[in-house]
Amino acid sequence: MIMNIFKKIINTIISFIYPQKCLICSKIITVKTHICEKCLNSIKLNLKVNKLEYDTNKFVPCISMFKYAGKVREFIHHFKFRGNKEISNYLVYKISDENIKNITKYDFDYITCVPLSKQRNRLRGYNQSECFARDLGKKIKIPYKDFLIKVLDNPPQHELPAAERIMNVQGVYSVLKISELKDKNILLCDDIMTTGNTLKECVRVLKKYGAKNVVCCTIAYV
């Protein structure tokens, strides 16, 4: 009892000296949150399903949760480039049970993500797609497992013209744990779906090494 009161006093003092600010707008907020209510309420789901042709006349669905614009764009920018990986939880929080049913019409065995190269992961400190996949997996009760590895550190897709993006991802990814992948249904996560070339290449590799069904899921689409 005394310890709890003492902790509350300490937290009050800390919040007074070092006030917690919203990661998006910098408004002062309570120490228990990272994003203010106004910013959180400003992002709205805008569900979209695309078909990705990963091989000739072979398609997989790609479910995207938000349009990459406005506040959503700000959220993702902070998430990817400013070290605020807590934002992943707030994005997943916005996904409803109905959205989850759309995702889980397959009986998925595992959820996984598009990997970063070791160098880029080291520089950033985390893979934003993995954060999203792990948080989404917890919500929809699908175990997370790494299946893909990036074997070449290619230039970022967003820095290249559309005509060069297909070639840029070819041969970049390989598979870990092949025996665990065979005949499994996989939910593959990434942050943003633009041309879809990165996801297509990852799907192609997963299918090549034995995945039964693959469905893609991204935070946002352009």
C-alpha positions in Angstrom: 0.0 0.0 0.0 2.7 2.5 1.0 4.9 1.4 -1.9 2.0 2.1 -4.4 1.4 5.5 -2.9 5.2 6.2 -3.1 5.2 5.1 -6.8 2.3 7.4 -7.6 4.0 10.3 -6.0 7.3 9.6 -7.9 5.3 9.3 -11.2 3.6 12.6 -10.5 6.9 14.3 -9.9 8.5 12.8 -13.0 5.5 13.8 -15.2 5.7 17.4 -13.8 9.5 17.7 -14.5 9.5 15.6 -17.8 5.9 15.8 -19.1 4.9 13.0 -21.5 4.1 14.4 -25.0 2.0 12.9 -27.8 4.3 11.2 -30.3 2.4 12.8 -33.2 1.5 16.4 -32.2 3.7 16.9 -29.1 0.7 17.8 -26.9 1.3 17.1 -23.2 -0.6 13.9 -22.2 -0.7 11.4 -19.3 2.4 9.2 -18.6 0.4 6.0 -19.4 -0.2 6.9 -23.1 2.0 7.7 -26.1 -0.6 9.4 -28.3 -3.3 11.9 -27.5 -7.0 11.1 -28.0 -7.4 13.6 -30.8 -4.6 12.1 -32.9 -5.8 8.6 -32.2 -9.3 9.5 -33.3 -8.0 11.2 -36.4 -7.0 7.9 -38.0 -9.7 5.9 -39.7 -9.7 2.4 -41.2 -10.0 2.4 -44.9 -9.9 -1.3 -45.7 -8.8 -2.3 -49.2 -8.1 -5.7 -50.8 -5.9 -6.0 -53.8 -4.9 -9.0 -55.9 -1.2 -9.5 -56.3 0.1 -11.5 -59.3 3.2 -13.2 -57.9 3.5 -15.5 -60.9 1.8 -15.8 -64.3 -1.9 -16.0 -63.6 -1.3 -16.8 -59.9 -2.7 -14.4 -57.4 -2.8 -13.8 -53.7 -5.0 -11.3 -51.8 -3.4 -8.3 -50.0 -5.4 -6.7 -47.3 -4.5 -3.1 -46.4 -5.9 -1.3 -43.4 -5.4 2.4 -44.0 -4.8 4.8 -46.9 -1.3 6.2 -46.7 -2.4 9.9 -46.3 -3.0 12.6 -43.7 -2.5 11.5 -40.1 -1.9 7.9 -41.0 1.1 9.0 -43.0 2.4 10.9 -40.0 1.8 7.8 -37.7 3.8 5.6 -40.1 6.6 8.2 -40.5 7.1 8.3 -36.8 6.8 4.5 -36.6 9.5 3.9 -39.3 11.9 6.7 -39.0 11.7 8.2 -35.5 12.1 5.1 -33.4 8.5 5.2 -32.1 7.7 1.5 -32.4 5.0 1.8 -29.8 2.8 3.3 -32.6 2.3 -0.3 -34.0 0.0 -1.1 -31.0 -2.2 2.0 -31.7 -2.5 1.0 -35.4 -3.5 -2.6 -34.5 -5.9 -1.2 -31.9 -7.9 0.4 -34.7 -8.5 -3.0 -36.3 -11.9 -4.3 -35.4 -13.3 -7.9 -34.9 -15.0 -7.6 -38.3 -11.7 -6.7 -40.0 -10.1 -9.6 -38.2 -12.7 -12.0 -39.6 -11.8 -10.7 -43.1 -8.2 -11.5 -42.5 -8.7 -14.9 -40.8 -11.1 -16.6 -43.3 -8.1 -18.8 -43.8 -6.9 -21.0 -40.9 -3.5 -19.5 -40.6 -0.7 -21.5 -39.1 1.8 -18.6 -38.7 2.1 -14.8 -39.2 5.4 -13.5 -40.6 6.8 -10.4 -42.1 9.0 -8.9 -44.9 12.5 -8.8 -43.4 15.0 -6.0 -43.4 18.7 -6.6 -44.1 20.9 -7.0 -41.1 22.5 -3.7 -41.8 19.3 -1.7 -42.0 17.8 -3.5 -39.0 20.9 -2.6 -37.0 20.7 1.1 -38.0 17.0 1.4 -37.3 17.0 -0.9 -34.2 13.9 -2.8 -35.3 11.9 -4.0 -38.2 8.6 -2.0 -38.4 6.9 -4.8 -40.4 7.9 -7.3 -37.7 6.4 -5.1 -35.0 3.2 -4.8 -36.9 3.1 -8.6 -37.5 3.8 -9.5 -33.9 1.2 -7.1 -32.5 -1.4 -8.2 -35.1 -0.6 -11.8 -34.4 -1.3 -11.3 -30.7 -4.6 -9.7 -31.4 -5.8 -12.4 -33.8 -4.1 -15.2 -32.0 -1.7 -16.4 -34.7 1.8 -17.3 -33.6 4.6 -15.3 -35.1 7.6 -17.0 -36.8 10.4 -15.7 -39.0 10.4 -17.5 -42.4 12.2 -15.0 -44.7 15.7 -13.6 -44.6 17.0 -10.8 -46.7 20.3 -11.9 -48.3 21.0 -8.7 -50.3 20.9 -5.1 -49.1 19.2 -3.6 -52.2 18.2 0.1 -52.5 14.9 1.0 -50.8 12.0 0.6 -53.3 10.6 4.1 -52.6 13.9 5.6 -53.9 13.5 4.0 -57.3 11.3 4.7 -60.4 8.5 2.1 -60.9 10.2 0.5 -63.9 13.2 -0.5 -61.8 11.3 -1.9 -58.7 10.6 -5.4 -60.1 14.3 -6.1 -60.8 15.4 -4.5 -57.6 13.7 -7.2 -55.4 14.6 -10.3 -57.5 16.9 -12.7 -55.7 16.9 -10.6 -52.5 15.0 -13.0 -50.2 15.5 -16.5 -49.1 13.8 -18.9 -46.7 14.6 -20.0 -43.1 13.1 -23.1 -41.5 12.0 -24.8 -44.8 10.7 -27.9 -43.1 8.3 -25.8 -40.9 7.0 -23.9 -43.9 5.8 -26.9 -45.9 2.0 -27.0 -46.4 1.4 -24.1 -44.0 -1.0 -21.2 -44.4 0.9 -17.9 -43.9 -0.1 -14.4 -43.2 2.6 -12.1 -44.6 2.9 -8.6 -43.2 4.5 -5.4 -44.5 4.2 -1.7 -43.7 3.1 0.0 -47.0 1.8 -1.5 -50.2 2.8 0.7 -53.2 3.5 -1.4 -56.3 3.4 -4.6 -54.4 6.6 -5.9 -55.9 8.3 -6.6 -52.6 5.3 -8.6 -51.4 5.0 -10.5 -54.7 8.7 -11.6 -54.5 8.3 -12.7 -50.9 5.1 -14.7 -51.8 6.9 -16.3 -54.7 9.7 -17.4 -52.4 7.4 -18.7 -49.7 5.3 -20.7 -52.3 8.5 -22.0 -53.9 9.6 -23.5 -50.6 6.3 -25.2 -49.8 3.8 -22.7 -48.3 0.3 -23.9 -49.0 -1.5 -20.5 -49.0 -0.2 -17.0 -48.5 -2.3 -13.9 -47.7 -0.6 -10.4 -47.5 -1.5 -7.8 -45.0 -0.2 -4.2 -44.8 -0.7 -1.3 -42.5 -1.4 1.0 -45.5 -1.7 1.3 -49.2 -0.7 4.2 -51.5 
